[in-house]
């Protein structure tokens, strides 16, 4: 399992996704499952032409998917989503909303600290 701070791309480019995957043990032809806390169209489109990579929302993950892949890669927010659903008993929707609110608050705090408005 690989946990990263963020798993997003500004534009949908397979070349950029290959560059990201090459930085991790996932670059040796292993099947990689990227679990996201929300749909990111740029990540989905960037990975679709890589036969060993698959992108899924964390709420649709099942045991079969986990067993069919050699490496699971996820951002920290996905780990938090799993903690909220399986640890605290929140519904998938409640967990997604709580993470979205936390991300919005973090962004607002970052803008305040950098002097942007």
C-alpha positions as CSV (number, residue, x, y, z in Angstrom):
1,X,0.0,0.0,0.0
2,X,1.2,3.4,-1.0
3,X,-0.2,6.5,0.7
4,X,0.5,9.9,-0.9
5,X,-0.4,13.4,0.2
6,X,-2.4,14.0,-3.0
7,X,-3.2,12.1,-6.1
8,X,-4.4,14.6,-8.7
9,X,-3.4,16.0,-12.0
10,X,-4.0,19.4,-13.6
11,X,-4.7,18.0,-17.0
12,X,-5.5,14.5,-18.2
13,X,-2.3,13.1,-19.6
14,X,-1.2,9.5,-19.6
15,X,2.4,10.6,-19.7
16,X,2.0,12.4,-16.4
17,X,0.4,9.4,-14.8
18,X,3.2,7.2,-16.0
19,X,5.7,9.6,-14.4
20,X,3.8,9.5,-11.1
21,X,3.7,5.7,-11.1
22,X,7.4,5.4,-12.1
23,X,8.3,7.1,-8.7
24,X,6.9,4.1,-6.8
25,X,7.3,0.4,-6.7
26,X,4.3,0.3,-9.0
27,X,6.4,0.9,-12.1
28,X,7.5,-2.7,-12.5
29,X,4.5,-4.0,-14.4
30,X,2.5,-4.6,-11.2
31,X,-1.2,-4.0,-11.2
32,X,-2.0,-0.8,-9.4
33,X,-5.4,0.2,-7.9
34,X,-5.7,3.9,-7.2
35,X,-8.5,4.6,-4.6
36,X,-9.8,8.1,-4.6
37,X,-12.0,9.9,-2.0
38,X,-13.9,11.6,-4.9
39,X,-14.0,11.3,-8.6
40,X,-11.1,13.1,-10.3
41,X,-11.7,13.1,-14.1
42,X,-8.1,14.0,-14.9
43,X,-6.8,11.0,-12.9
44,X,-9.4,8.6,-14.5
45,X,-8.6,9.8,-18.0
46,X,-4.8,9.7,-17.4
47,X,-4.9,6.1,-16.1
48,X,-7.3,4.6,-18.6
49,X,-4.6,3.8,-21.3
50,X,-2.3,2.2,-18.8
51,X,-3.3,-1.5,-18.8
52,X,-1.9,-2.2,-15.3
53,X,-3.6,0.8,-13.6
54,X,-7.2,1.2,-12.4
55,X,-8.9,4.1,-10.7
56,X,-11.9,3.7,-8.4
57,X,-13.8,5.7,-5.8
58,X,-13.1,4.3,-2.4
59,X,-16.8,3.6,-1.7
60,X,-16.9,1.1,-4.6
61,X,-13.9,-0.9,-3.6
62,X,-14.4,-4.6,-2.7
63,X,-12.3,-7.5,-1.6
64,X,-12.0,-8.9,-5.2
65,X,-10.6,-5.6,-6.5
66,X,-8.1,-5.5,-3.7
67,X,-7.0,-9.0,-4.3
68,X,-6.7,-8.5,-8.1
69,X,-4.1,-5.8,-7.7
70,X,-0.5,-5.9,-6.5
71,X,-0.3,-2.3,-5.3
72,X,-3.0,-0.1,-3.7
73,X,-2.2,3.6,-4.0
74,X,-4.3,6.3,-2.2
75,X,-4.2,9.8,-1.0
76,X,-4.4,10.6,2.7
77,X,-8.0,11.7,2.3
78,X,-8.9,8.2,1.2
79,X,-7.4,6.8,4.4
80,X,-9.4,9.3,6.4
81,X,-12.6,8.2,4.5
82,X,-11.9,4.6,5.4
83,X,-11.4,5.6,9.0
84,X,-14.7,7.5,9.1
85,X,-16.8,4.7,7.5
86,X,-15.3,1.7,9.1
87,X,-14.0,3.2,12.3
88,X,-16.5,5.8,13.2
89,X,-19.5,4.2,11.5
90,X,-20.4,7.1,9.2
91,X,-22.2,6.4,6.0
92,X,-20.3,6.8,2.7
93,X,-22.1,10.1,2.0
94,X,-21.4,11.5,5.5
95,X,-17.7,10.6,5.2
96,X,-17.4,12.2,1.8
97,X,-19.1,15.4,3.0
98,X,-16.9,15.5,6.1
99,X,-13.8,15.2,4.0
100,X,-15.0,17.8,1.5
101,X,-15.6,20.2,4.3
102,X,-12.2,19.6,5.8
103,X,-10.5,20.1,2.4
104,X,-12.5,23.4,1.9
105,X,-11.4,24.6,5.4
106,X,-7.8,23.7,4.7
107,X,-7.9,25.6,1.4
108,X,-9.4,28.7,3.1
109,X,-6.8,28.6,5.9
110,X,-4.0,28.3,3.2
111,X,-5.3,31.3,1.3
112,X,-5.5,33.3,4.6
113,X,-1.9,32.4,5.6
114,X,-0.6,33.3,2.1
115,X,-2.4,36.6,2.0
116,X,-4.7,35.6,-0.9
117,X,-8.4,36.3,-1.0
